[in-house]
Amino acid sequence: MRLSEEEKTALKVKLIDLRTRHRELDEVIGNLTDEGAYDQIQIQRLKKQKLQLKDEIIEIESQLLPDIIA
């Protein structure tokens, strides 16, 4: 399925947002673990959110890459 230019642009904008949110979660997790006393359940939830964002990022990247026929 070929994407229109508008669809590609929308996906690229969403990709930038997802990458930003992923980076921010990474910073939050790092800051919480650096403090020493932290809630392990909260860290697990944040890591799960980060993983979900990564999955979305990979999905969008695969849509934006042209199909390669082997």
C-alpha positions, 0 to 999 in steps of 0.5 A: 500500500502506497502512502500519500504525501499527506499520510507520510507527513502525518506519520513523520510528525507522529514519529517525532512526537513518539520519539520525544515522549520516549526520550522524556520517559527515559529521562524520568526513569533515569531521574527516579532511579538516580534518587535512590528511593523510588517506587518499583511499581511506578518504574515498571509502569513507566518502562512499560509505557516506554516499550509501548512507545517503542513498538509504535515507533517501529510500526511507523518506521516500517510504514515509512520505509519503502518495501524491499523485494528480496 
